[in-house]
């Protein structure tokens, strides 16, 4: 796809709900709130991938 952009970005309090929703749709397991709290605490080790600005 010509002109497509793939980027990565940090997981932040502003996009953690997006990550949670993606995980609910993609994975057959549920992650508890502590998991998402831990994701925020690991900083740059947790990333979201974006394709044309959509995670």
PyMOL Python script that loads the backbone (N, CA, C, O; Angstrom):
from pymol import cmd

cmd.read_pdbstr("""\
ATOM      1  N   UNK A   1       0.835  -1.173   0.000  1.00  0.00           N
ATOM      2  CA  UNK A   1       0.000   0.000   0.000  1.00  0.00           C
ATOM      3  C   UNK A   1       0.883   1.241   0.000  1.00  0.00           C
ATOM      4  O   UNK A   1       1.588   1.521   0.970  1.00  0.00           O
ATOM      5  N   UNK A   2       0.835   1.946  -1.056  1.00  0.00           N
ATOM      6  CA  UNK A   2       1.656   3.141  -1.175  1.00  0.00           C
ATOM      7  C   UNK A   2       1.129   4.239  -0.255  1.00  0.00           C
ATOM      8  O   UNK A   2      -0.073   4.499  -0.202  1.00  0.00           O
ATOM      9  N   UNK A   3       2.045   4.874   0.466  1.00  0.00           N
ATOM     10  CA  UNK A   3       1.657   5.967   1.344  1.00  0.00           C
ATOM     11  C   UNK A   3       1.150   5.536   2.705  1.00  0.00           C
ATOM     12  O   UNK A   3       0.757   6.384   3.506  1.00  0.00           O
ATOM     13  N   UNK A   4       1.147   4.252   2.991  1.00  0.00           N
ATOM     14  CA  UNK A   4       0.705   3.772   4.305  1.00  0.00           C
ATOM     15  C   UNK A   4       1.791   4.046   5.328  1.00  0.00           C
ATOM     16  O   UNK A   4       2.984   3.954   5.038  1.00  0.00           O
ATOM     17  N   UNK A   5       1.354   4.384   6.526  1.00  0.00           N
ATOM     18  CA  UNK A   5       2.312   4.656   7.596  1.00  0.00           C
ATOM     19  C   UNK A   5       2.094   3.682   8.742  1.00  0.00           C
ATOM     20  O   UNK A   5       0.968   3.463   9.187  1.00  0.00           O
ATOM     21  N   UNK A   6       3.184   3.107   9.206  1.00  0.00           N
ATOM     22  CA  UNK A   6       3.152   2.256  10.391  1.00  0.00           C
ATOM     23  C   UNK A   6       4.068   2.901  11.419  1.00  0.00           C
ATOM     24  O   UNK A   6       5.236   3.173  11.140  1.00  0.00           O
ATOM     25  N   UNK A   7       3.533   3.143  12.604  1.00  0.00           N
ATOM     26  CA  UNK A   7       4.290   3.780  13.674  1.00  0.00           C
ATOM     27  C   UNK A   7       3.998   3.059  14.980  1.00  0.00           C
ATOM     28  O   UNK A   7       3.030   2.307  15.085  1.00  0.00           O
ATOM     29  N   UNK A   8       4.843   3.297  15.968  1.00  0.00           N
ATOM     30  CA  UNK A   8       4.560   2.790  17.310  1.00  0.00           C
ATOM     31  C   UNK A   8       4.505   3.974  18.260  1.00  0.00           C
ATOM     32  O   UNK A   8       5.142   5.004  18.041  1.00  0.00           O
ATOM     33  N   UNK A   9       3.726   3.798  19.320  1.00  0.00           N
ATOM     34  CA  UNK A   9       3.594   4.862  20.307  1.00  0.00           C
ATOM     35  C   UNK A   9       3.491   4.277  21.698  1.00  0.00           C
ATOM     36  O   UNK A   9       3.137   3.111  21.875  1.00  0.00           O
ATOM     37  N   UNK A  10       3.801   5.094  22.672  1.00  0.00           N
ATOM     38  CA  UNK A  10       3.725   4.661  24.066  1.00  0.00           C
ATOM     39  C   UNK A  10       2.281   4.415  24.490  1.00  0.00           C
ATOM     40  O   UNK A  10       1.357   5.046  23.976  1.00  0.00           O
ATOM     41  N   UNK A  11       2.098   3.507  25.418  1.00  0.00           N
ATOM     42  CA  UNK A  11       0.797   3.316  26.062  1.00  0.00           C
ATOM     43  C   UNK A  11       0.727   4.343  27.187  1.00  0.00           C
ATOM     44  O   UNK A  11       1.617   4.412  28.035  1.00  0.00           O
ATOM     45  N   UNK A  12      -0.333   5.131  27.184  1.00  0.00           N
ATOM     46  CA  UNK A  12      -0.493   6.209  28.155  1.00  0.00           C
ATOM     47  C   UNK A  12      -1.877   6.131  28.787  1.00  0.00           C
ATOM     48  O   UNK A  12      -2.724   5.366  28.327  1.00  0.00           O
ATOM     49  N   UNK A  13      -2.115   6.909  29.828  1.00  0.00           N
ATOM     50  CA  UNK A  13      -3.471   6.954  30.391  1.00  0.00           C
ATOM     51  C   UNK A  13      -4.513   7.404  29.367  1.00  0.00           C
ATOM     52  O   UNK A  13      -5.700   7.115  29.517  1.00  0.00           O
ATOM     53  N   UNK A  14      -4.066   8.112  28.325  1.00  0.00           N
ATOM     54  CA  UNK A  14      -4.995   8.603  27.306  1.00  0.00           C
ATOM     55  C   UNK A  14      -5.403   7.529  26.299  1.00  0.00           C
ATOM     56  O   UNK A  14      -6.443   7.665  25.654  1.00  0.00           O
ATOM     57  N   UNK A  15      -4.609   6.460  26.146  1.00  0.00           N
ATOM     58  CA  UNK A  15      -4.963   5.428  25.165  1.00  0.00           C
ATOM     59  C   UNK A  15      -5.073   4.025  25.765  1.00  0.00           C
ATOM     60  O   UNK A  15      -5.222   3.049  25.029  1.00  0.00           O
ATOM     61  N   UNK A  16      -5.003   3.917  27.080  1.00  0.00           N
ATOM     62  CA  UNK A  16      -5.067   2.595  27.719  1.00  0.00           C
ATOM     63  C   UNK A  16      -6.410   1.910  27.457  1.00  0.00           C
ATOM     64  O   UNK A  16      -6.465   0.684  27.360  1.00  0.00           O
ATOM     65  N   UNK A  17      -7.484   2.681  27.341  1.00  0.00           N
ATOM     66  CA  UNK A  17      -8.794   2.078  27.047  1.00  0.00           C
ATOM     67  C   UNK A  17      -8.813   1.487  25.642  1.00  0.00           C
ATOM     68  O   UNK A  17      -9.476   0.478  25.398  1.00  0.00           O
ATOM     69  N   UNK A  18      -8.099   2.103  24.734  1.00  0.00           N
ATOM     70  CA  UNK A  18      -7.999   1.570  23.379  1.00  0.00           C
ATOM     71  C   UNK A  18      -7.266   0.226  23.400  1.00  0.00           C
ATOM     72  O   UNK A  18      -7.686  -0.721  22.734  1.00  0.00           O
ATOM     73  N   UNK A  19      -6.187   0.146  24.153  1.00  0.00           N
ATOM     74  CA  UNK A  19      -5.465  -1.120  24.303  1.00  0.00           C
ATOM     75  C   UNK A  19      -6.363  -2.182  24.928  1.00  0.00           C
ATOM     76  O   UNK A  19      -6.386  -3.328  24.479  1.00  0.00           O
ATOM     77  N   UNK A  20      -7.094  -1.799  25.955  1.00  0.00           N
ATOM     78  CA  UNK A  20      -7.985  -2.749  26.631  1.00  0.00           C
ATOM     79  C   UNK A  20      -9.032  -3.293  25.658  1.00  0.00           C
ATOM     80  O   UNK A  20      -9.319  -4.490  25.657  1.00  0.00           O
ATOM     81  N   UNK A  21      -9.597  -2.422  24.839  1.00  0.00           N
ATOM     82  CA  UNK A  21     -10.612  -2.852  23.872  1.00  0.00           C
ATOM     83  C   UNK A  21     -10.000  -3.766  22.805  1.00  0.00           C
ATOM     84  O   UNK A  21     -10.602  -4.773  22.432  1.00  0.00           O
ATOM     85  N   UNK A  22      -8.831  -3.423  22.326  1.00  0.00           N
ATOM     86  CA  UNK A  22      -8.154  -4.280  21.346  1.00  0.00           C
ATOM     87  C   UNK A  22      -7.912  -5.672  21.921  1.00  0.00           C
ATOM     88  O   UNK A  22      -8.156  -6.677  21.252  1.00  0.00           O
ATOM     89  N   UNK A  23      -7.435  -5.728  23.156  1.00  0.00           N
ATOM     90  CA  UNK A  23      -7.188  -7.026  23.794  1.00  0.00           C
ATOM     91  C   UNK A  23      -8.474  -7.828  23.952  1.00  0.00           C
ATOM     92  O   UNK A  23      -8.464  -9.047  23.777  1.00  0.00           O
ATOM     93  N   UNK A  24      -9.582  -7.164  24.280  1.00  0.00           N
ATOM     94  CA  UNK A  24     -10.863  -7.861  24.436  1.00  0.00           C
ATOM     95  C   UNK A  24     -11.310  -8.493  23.125  1.00  0.00           C
ATOM     96  O   UNK A  24     -11.869  -9.590  23.119  1.00  0.00           O
ATOM     97  N   UNK A  25     -11.066  -7.806  22.022  1.00  0.00           N
ATOM     98  CA  UNK A  25     -11.506  -8.282  20.711  1.00  0.00           C
ATOM     99  C   UNK A  25     -10.567  -9.349  20.149  1.00  0.00           C
ATOM    100  O   UNK A  25     -11.017 -10.299  19.510  1.00  0.00           O
ATOM    101  N   UNK A  26      -9.267  -9.193  20.386  1.00  0.00           N
ATOM    102  CA  UNK A  26      -8.273 -10.057  19.744  1.00  0.00           C
ATOM    103  C   UNK A  26      -7.993 -11.343  20.514  1.00  0.00           C
ATOM    104  O   UNK A  26      -7.885 -12.412  19.914  1.00  0.00           O
ATOM    105  N   UNK A  27      -7.876 -11.251  21.822  1.00  0.00           N
ATOM    106  CA  UNK A  27      -7.425 -12.395  22.616  1.00  0.00           C
ATOM    107  C   UNK A  27      -8.578 -13.119  23.305  1.00  0.00           C
ATOM    108  O   UNK A  27      -9.545 -12.483  23.726  1.00  0.00           O
ATOM    109  N   UNK A  28      -8.483 -14.448  23.425  1.00  0.00           N
ATOM    110  CA  UNK A  28      -9.560 -15.231  24.045  1.00  0.00           C
ATOM    111  C   UNK A  28      -9.500 -15.247  25.578  1.00  0.00           C
ATOM    112  O   UNK A  28     -10.201 -16.033  26.215  1.00  0.00           O
ATOM    113  N   UNK A  29      -8.678 -14.396  26.162  1.00  0.00           N
ATOM    114  CA  UNK A  29      -8.560 -14.319  27.622  1.00  0.00           C
ATOM    115  C   UNK A  29      -8.850 -12.894  28.069  1.00  0.00           C
ATOM    116  O   UNK A  29      -8.757 -11.953  27.281  1.00  0.00           O
ATOM    117  N   UNK A  30      -9.204 -12.746  29.343  1.00  0.00           N
ATOM    118  CA  UNK A  30      -9.450 -11.418  29.906  1.00  0.00           C
ATOM    119  C   UNK A  30      -8.283 -11.021  30.798  1.00  0.00           C
ATOM    120  O   UNK A  30      -7.745 -11.840  31.542  1.00  0.00           O
ATOM    121  N   UNK A  31      -7.910  -9.776  30.711  1.00  0.00           N
ATOM    122  CA  UNK A  31      -6.859  -9.239  31.567  1.00  0.00           C
ATOM    123  C   UNK A  31      -7.497  -8.341  32.614  1.00  0.00           C
ATOM    124  O   UNK A  31      -8.396  -7.558  32.308  1.00  0.00           O
ATOM    125  N   UNK A  32      -7.023  -8.460  33.862  1.00  0.00           N
ATOM    126  CA  UNK A  32      -7.615  -7.666  34.936  1.00  0.00           C
ATOM    127  C   UNK A  32      -7.031  -6.254  34.952  1.00  0.00           C
ATOM    128  O   UNK A  32      -6.100  -5.945  34.208  1.00  0.00           O
ATOM    129  N   UNK A  33      -7.592  -5.407  35.808  1.00  0.00           N
ATOM    130  CA  UNK A  33      -7.165  -4.009  35.886  1.00  0.00           C
ATOM    131  C   UNK A  33      -5.702  -3.869  36.290  1.00  0.00           C
ATOM    132  O   UNK A  33      -5.030  -2.925  35.874  1.00  0.00           O
ATOM    133  N   UNK A  34      -5.205  -4.805  37.100  1.00  0.00           N
ATOM    134  CA  UNK A  34      -3.794  -4.753  37.509  1.00  0.00           C
ATOM    135  C   UNK A  34      -2.875  -4.893  36.300  1.00  0.00           C
ATOM    136  O   UNK A  34      -1.827  -4.250  36.244  1.00  0.00           O
ATOM    137  N   UNK A  35      -3.251  -5.716  35.344  1.00  0.00           N
ATOM    138  CA  UNK A  35      -2.454  -5.870  34.130  1.00  0.00           C
ATOM    139  C   UNK A  35      -2.274  -4.527  33.435  1.00  0.00           C
ATOM    140  O   UNK A  35      -1.162  -4.165  33.052  1.00  0.00           O
ATOM    141  N   UNK A  36      -3.364  -3.792  33.274  1.00  0.00           N
ATOM    142  CA  UNK A  36      -3.299  -2.511  32.577  1.00  0.00           C
ATOM    143  C   UNK A  36      -2.562  -1.457  33.401  1.00  0.00           C
ATOM    144  O   UNK A  36      -1.906  -0.579  32.840  1.00  0.00           O
ATOM    145  N   UNK A  37      -2.664  -1.538  34.709  1.00  0.00           N
ATOM    146  CA  UNK A  37      -1.890  -0.645  35.583  1.00  0.00           C
ATOM    147  C   UNK A  37      -0.404  -0.932  35.402  1.00  0.00           C
ATOM    148  O   UNK A  37       0.407  -0.011  35.299  1.00  0.00           O
ATOM    149  N   UNK A  38      -0.053  -2.217  35.363  1.00  0.00           N
ATOM    150  CA  UNK A  38       1.340  -2.618  35.162  1.00  0.00           C
ATOM    151  C   UNK A  38       1.859  -2.168  33.792  1.00  0.00           C
ATOM    152  O   UNK A  38       3.012  -1.753  33.671  1.00  0.00           O
ATOM    153  N   UNK A  39       1.017  -2.249  32.768  1.00  0.00           N
ATOM    154  CA  UNK A  39       1.413  -1.802  31.431  1.00  0.00           C
ATOM    155  C   UNK A  39       1.815  -0.328  31.468  1.00  0.00           C
ATOM    156  O   UNK A  39       2.814   0.064  30.865  1.00  0.00           O
ATOM    157  N   UNK A  40       1.041   0.474  32.170  1.00  0.00           N
ATOM    158  CA  UNK A  40       1.367   1.898  32.269  1.00  0.00           C
ATOM    159  C   UNK A  40       2.677   2.127  33.013  1.00  0.00           C
ATOM    160  O   UNK A  40       3.410   3.070  32.715  1.00  0.00           O
ATOM    161  N   UNK A  41       2.967   1.270  33.972  1.00  0.00           N
ATOM    162  CA  UNK A  41       4.160   1.458  34.799  1.00  0.00           C
ATOM    163  C   UNK A  41       5.460   1.025  34.121  1.00  0.00           C
ATOM    164  O   UNK A  41       6.533   1.468  34.532  1.00  0.00           O
ATOM    165  N   UNK A  42       5.395   0.178  33.103  1.00  0.00           N
ATOM    166  CA  UNK A  42       6.632  -0.280  32.456  1.00  0.00           C
ATOM    167  C   UNK A  42       7.184   0.731  31.460  1.00  0.00           C
ATOM    168  O   UNK A  42       8.277   0.546  30.925  1.00  0.00           O
ATOM    169  N   UNK A  43       6.448   1.778  31.214  1.00  0.00           N
ATOM    170  CA  UNK A  43       6.944   2.858  30.353  1.00  0.00           C
ATOM    171  C   UNK A  43       7.165   2.434  28.920  1.00  0.00           C
ATOM    172  O   UNK A  43       6.251   1.943  28.258  1.00  0.00           O
ATOM    173  N   UNK A  44       8.387   2.627  28.440  1.00  0.00           N
ATOM    174  CA  UNK A  44       8.682   2.403  27.027  1.00  0.00           C
ATOM    175  C   UNK A  44       8.697   0.935  26.610  1.00  0.00           C
ATOM    176  O   UNK A  44       8.826   0.644  25.421  1.00  0.00           O
ATOM    177  N   UNK A  45       8.570   0.023  27.535  1.00  0.00           N
ATOM    178  CA  UNK A  45       8.506  -1.395  27.169  1.00  0.00           C
ATOM    179  C   UNK A  45       7.148  -1.770  26.583  1.00  0.00           C
ATOM    180  O   UNK A  45       7.028  -2.802  25.922  1.00  0.00           O
ATOM    181  N   UNK A  46       6.136  -0.959  26.814  1.00  0.00           N
ATOM    182  CA  UNK A  46       4.791  -1.216  26.287  1.00  0.00           C
ATOM    183  C   UNK A  46       4.521  -0.245  25.146  1.00  0.00           C
ATOM    184  O   UNK A  46       4.693   0.964  25.302  1.00  0.00           O
ATOM    185  N   UNK A  47       4.102  -0.766  24.013  1.00  0.00           N
ATOM    186  CA  UNK A  47       3.847   0.062  22.830  1.00  0.00           C
ATOM    187  C   UNK A  47       2.531  -0.333  22.174  1.00  0.00           C
ATOM    188  O   UNK A  47       2.064  -1.464  22.308  1.00  0.00           O
ATOM    189  N   UNK A  48       1.946   0.622  21.464  1.00  0.00           N
ATOM    190  CA  UNK A  48       0.825   0.360  20.571  1.00  0.00           C
ATOM    191  C   UNK A  48       1.328   0.581  19.152  1.00  0.00           C
ATOM    192  O   UNK A  48       2.097   1.510  18.904  1.00  0.00           O
ATOM    193  N   UNK A  49       0.904  -0.260  18.224  1.00  0.00           N
ATOM    194  CA  UNK A  49       1.249  -0.067  16.818  1.00  0.00           C
ATOM    195  C   UNK A  49       0.094   0.656  16.137  1.00  0.00           C
ATOM    196  O   UNK A  49      -1.074   0.354  16.379  1.00  0.00           O
ATOM    197  N   UNK A  50       0.438   1.609  15.286  1.00  0.00           N
ATOM    198  CA  UNK A  50      -0.557   2.391  14.551  1.00  0.00           C
ATOM    199  C   UNK A  50      -0.333   2.208  13.059  1.00  0.00           C
ATOM    200  O   UNK A  50       0.797   2.270  12.574  1.00  0.00           O
ATOM    201  N   UNK A  51      -1.425   1.983  12.336  1.00  0.00           N
ATOM    202  CA  UNK A  51      -1.407   1.916  10.883  1.00  0.00           C
ATOM    203  C   UNK A  51      -2.263   3.066  10.381  1.00  0.00           C
ATOM    204  O   UNK A  51      -3.476   3.078  10.593  1.00  0.00           O
ATOM    205  N   UNK A  52      -1.648   4.020   9.726  1.00  0.00           N
ATOM    206  CA  UNK A  52      -2.350   5.231   9.283  1.00  0.00           C
ATOM    207  C   UNK A  52      -3.098   5.897  10.429  1.00  0.00           C
ATOM    208  O   UNK A  52      -4.258   6.285  10.284  1.00  0.00           O
ATOM    209  N   UNK A  53      -2.429   6.026  11.564  1.00  0.00           N
ATOM    210  CA  UNK A  53      -2.939   6.698  12.772  1.00  0.00           C
ATOM    211  C   UNK A  53      -4.052   5.950  13.493  1.00  0.00           C
ATOM    212  O   UNK A  53      -4.720   6.528  14.350  1.00  0.00           O
ATOM    213  N   UNK A  54      -4.267   4.682  13.168  1.00  0.00           N
ATOM    214  CA  UNK A  54      -5.287   3.868  13.840  1.00  0.00           C
ATOM    215  C   UNK A  54      -4.584   2.700  14.511  1.00  0.00           C
ATOM    216  O   UNK A  54      -3.822   1.968  13.878  1.00  0.00           O
ATOM    217  N   UNK A  55      -4.856   2.533  15.825  1.00  0.00           N
ATOM    218  CA  UNK A  55      -4.220   1.437  16.569  1.00  0.00           C
ATOM    219  C   UNK A  55      -4.847   0.114  16.203  1.00  0.00           C
ATOM    220  O   UNK A  55      -4.445  -0.925  16.726  1.00  0.00           O
TER     221      UNK A  55
END
""", "prot")
cmd.dss("prot")
cmd.show_as("cartoon", "prot")
cmd.util.cbc("prot")
cmd.orient("prot")
